Amino acid sequence: MMVNPADPALSSALADATERALQEAEIRLPPDVLAALRRAAAAERDEIARRELGNILENIALAAERQVPICQDTGVPVVYLTLPPDVPFSPALFDGVREGVQRATAAIPLRPNVVDPLTRENTGDNTGVGMPAVHVTPGERLTVTVLPKGAGSENVSRIGMLLPSQAGEIPRFVAETMLLAGGKPCPPVILGVGIGGTFDMAAALAKEALLLPVDTMDDYEQELCDAVNALGIGPMGLGGDTTALAVKVKRAGCHTASLPVAVNVQCWACRRATVEVKR
Amino acid sequence: MNLRTPLGAEVLDLRAGDTVTLSGTIYTARDEAHLRMMEEGIPFDPEGAVVYHCGPVVQDGRLVVAGPTTSARMNRLTGFLIDAGVRALVGKGGMGPEVVEQLRGRGVYLALTGGCAALAAARMRLSGVYFEDLGMAEAVWIIEADHLPLTVGIDAHGGDLFRAVREKAKTQFHQRFNINQDTVS
């Protein structure tokens, strides 16, 4: 079925899906993240860290029971769309997502976090110039994925333009990011690492890596994760075995003279949800 | 140990790493509230009081969620509260060396698990507000707490669990990546 680019029905369906995805993401953690937290709590040897993880698990249960957001920093929405061949790339997509964010802000409710970067004036509905960020890729079905991103962890994220000869120093760069961050990003964290591409692409890859399931890691990801956990920062910076639940890596080809590396830090509340748009 | 407000000398016996629960009246305050209190005075009785670094979500007179915010933002704004008799600060992430010194012999910093906004709200009841014109996140909310689960982060003897963990992490990092301690910060 062909869809009219100005089709208000498409916008409205996308707004519904965006609102539902935000509702789901803010109140319930995805099963893979929840399982990683449970595994960490079972394996943790440090008594204080075990208590902190216990509080986190109790908090997750209470948020679901009370139907309230997991954290009072409900973040800024980052949105990923997959677009099937029969849906044209059009402003209707962006309008729909924006409306969904506005509705979710009032309904859930979410803390209005989006401000003008210079005047700091709050728009009150979590949208703004260029916000929410919407990333579109081709796909088989029309889906909306949301990743509400909190500031505590976003603020300690880093990008480095390493030399091509420094590929071996990436683990050090990743561990150093957490050494500098300490307890600030609300560990245990999940680290999204983007390697390669260009300056901007590495950062986008790092954030996309946070969409990957955290229940598996390849050898390289495991090596990075081990280096971070060896620091002993622990939940909330109070010490312990579990500083990172997982490290996920996404790569892209890059200039022979470049090695961009970005680390996007995510707190334990790795909130994400995907909803298929009904049309 | 369950602490009950107003707090007395019992907090001086606590050690960094101890677990406590806290019940009774507490007052939220973030950056703006601290600045206002410096100008206009503390609107509650500070003797034995507890200040909670928190910007809650409030709807229809009810706390929806109320987790701790980053305490370090208030590092330079805290001394006058402790001078006035405030016995405990509650927040996340710890505080700077100046606050560790200010607390010496007088009070403690208690860490609530970051992000646990639903857990905190489940053990709190809203009972009033000062400086409501500062807005939802910055107003001073009066809260009745019921057994908040806390870890002593900074004690009254100069003990600072956050600093101890940071120093260990730095040593571990330098060892693992063979960095000369003299050349790297």
HADDOCK unambig.tbl for C-alpha pairs under 7 A between the chains (distance, minus, plus):
assign (segid A and resid 52 and name CA) (segid B and resid 113 and name CA) 6.05 0.50 0.50
assign (segid A and resid 55 and name CA) (segid B and resid 113 and name CA) 6.78 0.50 0.50
assign (segid A and resid 56 and name CA) (segid B and resid 116 and name CA) 6.10 0.50 0.50
assign (segid A and resid 58 and name CA) (segid B and resid 119 and name CA) 6.83 0.50 0.50
assign (segid A and resid 59 and name CA) (segid B and resid 116 and name CA) 5.35 0.50 0.50
assign (segid A and resid 59 and name CA) (segid B and resid 118 and name CA) 5.60 0.50 0.50
assign (segid A and resid 59 and name CA) (segid B and resid 119 and name CA) 4.61 0.50 0.50
assign (segid A and resid 62 and name CA) (segid B and resid 118 and name CA) 5.97 0.50 0.50
assign (segid A and resid 62 and name CA) (segid B and resid 119 and name CA) 6.23 0.50 0.50
assign (segid A and resid 63 and name CA) (segid B and resid 118 and name CA) 5.29 0.50 0.50
assign (segid A and resid 68 and name CA) (segid B and resid 64 and name CA) 6.76 0.50 0.50
assign (segid A and resid 68 and name CA) (segid B and resid 118 and name CA) 6.85 0.50 0.50
assign (segid A and resid 70 and name CA) (segid B and resid 115 and name CA) 6.93 0.50 0.50
assign (segid A and resid 70 and name CA) (segid B and resid 116 and name CA) 6.83 0.50 0.50
assign (segid A and resid 70 and name CA) (segid B and resid 117 and name CA) 6.19 0.50 0.50
assign (segid A and resid 70 and name CA) (segid B and resid 118 and name CA) 6.01 0.50 0.50
assign (segid A and resid 71 and name CA) (segid B and resid 67 and name CA) 6.69 0.50 0.50
assign (segid A and resid 71 and name CA) (segid B and resid 115 and name CA) 4.70 0.50 0.50
assign (segid A and resid 71 and name CA) (segid B and resid 116 and name CA) 6.05 0.50 0.50
assign (segid A and resid 71 and name CA) (segid B and resid 117 and name CA) 4.84 0.50 0.50
assign (segid A and resid 71 and name CA) (segid B and resid 118 and name CA) 6.93 0.50 0.50
assign (segid A and resid 72 and name CA) (segid B and resid 56 and name CA) 6.63 0.50 0.50
assign (segid A and resid 72 and name CA) (segid B and resid 57 and name CA) 6.59 0.50 0.50
assign (segid A and resid 72 and name CA) (segid B and resid 65 and name CA) 5.74 0.50 0.50
assign (segid A and resid 72 and name CA) (segid B and resid 66 and name CA) 6.22 0.50 0.50
assign (segid A and resid 72 and name CA) (segid B and resid 67 and name CA) 6.08 0.50 0.50
assign (segid A and resid 72 and name CA) (segid B and resid 117 and name CA) 5.67 0.50 0.50
assign (segid A and resid 111 and name CA) (segid B and resid 57 and name CA) 6.83 0.50 0.50
assign (segid A and resid 172 and name CA) (segid B and resid 177 and name CA) 6.66 0.50 0.50
assign (segid A and resid 179 and name CA) (segid B and resid 169 and name CA) 6.71 0.50 0.50
assign (segid A and resid 179 and name CA) (segid B and resid 170 and name CA) 6.85 0.50 0.50
assign (segid A and resid 182 and name CA) (segid B and resid 166 and name CA) 6.81 0.50 0.50
assign (segid A and resid 183 and name CA) (segid B and resid 93 and name CA) 5.57 0.50 0.50
assign (segid A and resid 184 and name CA) (segid B and resid 93 and name CA) 5.73 0.50 0.50
assign (segid A and resid 186 and name CA) (segid B and resid 114 and name CA) 5.70 0.50 0.50
assign (segid A and resid 231 and name CA) (segid B and resid 169 and name CA) 4.43 0.50 0.50
assign (segid A and resid 231 and name CA) (segid B and resid 172 and name CA) 5.75 0.50 0.50
assign (segid A and resid 231 and name CA) (segid B and resid 173 and name CA) 6.33 0.50 0.50
assign (segid A and resid 232 and name CA) (segid B and resid 169 and name CA) 5.89 0.50 0.50
assign (segid A and resid 233 and name CA) (segid B and resid 165 and name CA) 6.02 0.50 0.50
assign (segid A and resid 233 and name CA) (segid B and resid 166 and name CA) 6.87 0.50 0.50
assign (segid A and resid 233 and name CA) (segid B and resid 169 and name CA) 6.28 0.50 0.50
assign (segid A and resid 236 and name CA) (segid B and resid 93 and name CA) 6.53 0.50 0.50
assign (segid A and resid 236 and name CA) (segid B and resid 113 and name CA) 6.74 0.50 0.50
assign (segid A and resid 236 and name CA) (segid B and resid 114 and name CA) 6.65 0.50 0.50
assign (segid A and resid 237 and name CA) (segid B and resid 93 and name CA) 6.81 0.50 0.50
assign (segid A and resid 237 and name CA) (segid B and resid 162 and name CA) 6.12 0.50 0.50
assign (segid A and resid 237 and name CA) (segid B and resid 165 and name CA) 6.86 0.50 0.50
assign (segid A and resid 238 and name CA) (segid B and resid 161 and name CA) 6.35 0.50 0.50
assign (segid A and resid 238 and name CA) (segid B and resid 162 and name CA) 5.74 0.50 0.50
assign (segid A and resid 238 and name CA) (segid B and resid 165 and name CA) 6.45 0.50 0.50
assign (segid A and resid 239 and name CA) (segid B and resid 165 and name CA) 5.59 0.50 0.50
